[in-house]
Amino acid sequence: SDSCCITNAGSKSANGAF
């Protein structure tokens, strides 16, 4: 898993923020 890029919802985001 790319923990640096996963949001608290478990979705991937460019900035890793939700």
N, CA, C and O atoms as a Maestro MAE file, in Angstrom:
{
 s_m_m2io_version
 :::
 2.0.0
}

f_m_ct {
 s_m_title
 :::
 protein
 m_atom[72] {
  # First column is atom index #
  i_m_mmod_type
  r_m_x_coord
  r_m_y_coord
  r_m_z_coord
  i_m_residue_number
  s_m_chain_name
  s_m_pdb_residue_name
  s_m_pdb_atom_name
  i_m_atomic_number
  :::
  1 25 0.840 -1.206 0.000 1 A "SER " " N  " 7
  2 3 0.000 0.000 0.000 1 A "SER " " CA " 6
  3 2 0.871 1.250 0.000 1 A "SER " " C  " 6
  4 15 1.936 1.268 0.618 1 A "SER " " O  " 8
  5 25 0.428 2.282 -0.682 2 A "ASP " " N  " 7
  6 3 1.162 3.549 -0.695 2 A "ASP " " CA " 6
  7 2 0.646 4.417 0.442 2 A "ASP " " C  " 6
  8 15 -0.180 5.304 0.227 2 A "ASP " " O  " 8
  9 25 1.126 4.164 1.641 3 A "SER " " N  " 7
  10 3 0.601 4.852 2.809 3 A "SER " " CA " 6
  11 2 0.831 6.352 2.742 3 A "SER " " C  " 6
  12 15 0.142 7.123 3.410 3 A "SER " " O  " 8
  13 25 1.806 6.767 1.930 4 A "CYS " " N  " 7
  14 3 2.086 8.192 1.782 4 A "CYS " " CA " 6
  15 2 1.028 8.881 0.936 4 A "CYS " " C  " 6
  16 15 0.927 10.108 0.930 4 A "CYS " " O  " 8
  17 25 0.251 8.096 0.232 5 A "CYS " " N  " 7
  18 3 -0.698 8.686 -0.726 5 A "CYS " " CA " 6
  19 2 -2.136 8.247 -0.468 5 A "CYS " " C  " 6
  20 15 -3.019 8.543 -1.273 5 A "CYS " " O  " 8
  21 25 -2.388 7.551 0.630 6 A "ILE " " N  " 7
  22 3 -3.734 7.066 0.922 6 A "ILE " " CA " 6
  23 2 -4.407 7.998 1.930 6 A "ILE " " C  " 6
  24 15 -3.793 8.404 2.916 6 A "ILE " " O  " 8
  25 25 -5.643 8.323 1.680 7 A "THR " " N  " 7
  26 3 -6.401 9.187 2.582 7 A "THR " " CA " 6
  27 2 -6.945 8.367 3.738 7 A "THR " " C  " 6
  28 15 -6.819 7.142 3.751 7 A "THR " " O  " 8
  29 25 -7.544 9.033 4.696 8 A "ASN " " N  " 7
  30 3 -8.125 8.339 5.844 8 A "ASN " " CA " 6
  31 2 -9.334 7.514 5.436 8 A "ASN " " C  " 6
  32 15 -9.834 6.709 6.222 8 A "ASN " " O  " 8
  33 25 -9.805 7.710 4.214 9 A "ALA " " N  " 7
  34 3 -10.929 6.932 3.714 9 A "ALA " " CA " 6
  35 2 -10.447 5.705 2.942 9 A "ALA " " C  " 6
  36 15 -11.256 4.869 2.538 9 A "ALA " " O  " 8
  37 25 -9.141 5.594 2.737 10 A "GLY " " N  " 7
  38 3 -8.584 4.452 2.043 10 A "GLY " " CA " 6
  39 2 -8.461 4.668 0.549 10 A "GLY " " C  " 6
  40 15 -8.113 3.740 -0.181 10 A "GLY " " O  " 8
  41 25 -8.741 5.883 0.076 11 A "SER " " N  " 7
  42 3 -8.623 6.187 -1.337 11 A "SER " " CA " 6
  43 2 -7.311 6.898 -1.608 11 A "SER " " C  " 6
  44 15 -6.788 7.598 -0.739 11 A "SER " " O  " 8
  45 25 -6.778 6.724 -2.804 12 A "LYS " " N  " 7
  46 3 -5.507 7.364 -3.135 12 A "LYS " " CA " 6
  47 2 -5.722 8.812 -3.572 12 A "LYS " " C  " 6
  48 15 -6.659 9.127 -4.306 12 A "LYS " " O  " 8
  49 25 -4.842 9.671 -3.107 13 A "SER " " N  " 7
  50 3 -4.922 11.083 -3.458 13 A "SER " " CA " 6
  51 2 -3.526 11.593 -3.749 13 A "SER " " C  " 6
  52 15 -2.552 11.090 -3.188 13 A "SER " " O  " 8
  53 25 -3.416 12.586 -4.620 14 A "ALA " " N  " 7
  54 3 -2.119 13.108 -5.027 14 A "ALA " " CA " 6
  55 2 -1.392 13.722 -3.830 14 A "ALA " " C  " 6
  56 15 -0.180 13.559 -3.688 14 A "ALA " " O  " 8
  57 25 -2.126 14.423 -2.973 15 A "ASN " " N  " 7
  58 3 -1.509 15.077 -1.827 15 A "ASN " " CA " 6
  59 2 -1.646 14.244 -0.553 15 A "ASN " " C  " 6
  60 15 -1.113 14.617 0.492 15 A "ASN " " O  " 8
  61 25 -2.354 13.129 -0.634 16 A "GLY " " N  " 7
  62 3 -2.528 12.256 0.507 16 A "GLY " " CA " 6
  63 2 -3.451 12.841 1.570 16 A "GLY " " C  " 6
  64 15 -3.475 12.361 2.704 16 A "GLY " " O  " 8
  65 25 -4.207 13.872 1.211 17 A "ALA " " N  " 7
  66 3 -5.105 14.514 2.173 17 A "ALA " " CA " 6
  67 2 -6.552 14.189 1.848 17 A "ALA " " C  " 6
  68 15 -6.903 13.943 0.694 17 A "ALA " " O  " 8
  69 25 -7.375 14.191 2.863 18 A "PHE " " N  " 7
  70 3 -8.793 13.903 2.660 18 A "PHE " " CA " 6
  71 2 -9.579 15.187 2.833 18 A "PHE " " C  " 6
  72 15 -10.803 15.184 2.706 18 A "PHE " " O  " 8
  :::
 }
 m_bond[71] {
  # First column is bond index #
  i_m_from
  i_m_to
  i_m_order
  :::
  1 1 2 1
  2 2 3 1
  3 3 4 2
  4 3 5 1
  5 5 6 1
  6 6 7 1
  7 7 8 2
  8 7 9 1
  9 9 10 1
  10 10 11 1
  11 11 12 2
  12 11 13 1
  13 13 14 1
  14 14 15 1
  15 15 16 2
  16 15 17 1
  17 17 18 1
  18 18 19 1
  19 19 20 2
  20 19 21 1
  21 21 22 1
  22 22 23 1
  23 23 24 2
  24 23 25 1
  25 25 26 1
  26 26 27 1
  27 27 28 2
  28 27 29 1
  29 29 30 1
  30 30 31 1
  31 31 32 2
  32 31 33 1
  33 33 34 1
  34 34 35 1
  35 35 36 2
  36 35 37 1
  37 37 38 1
  38 38 39 1
  39 39 40 2
  40 39 41 1
  41 41 42 1
  42 42 43 1
  43 43 44 2
  44 43 45 1
  45 45 46 1
  46 46 47 1
  47 47 48 2
  48 47 49 1
  49 49 50 1
  50 50 51 1
  51 51 52 2
  52 51 53 1
  53 53 54 1
  54 54 55 1
  55 55 56 2
  56 55 57 1
  57 57 58 1
  58 58 59 1
  59 59 60 2
  60 59 61 1
  61 61 62 1
  62 62 63 1
  63 63 64 2
  64 63 65 1
  65 65 66 1
  66 66 67 1
  67 67 68 2
  68 67 69 1
  69 69 70 1
  70 70 71 1
  71 71 72 2
  :::
 }
}
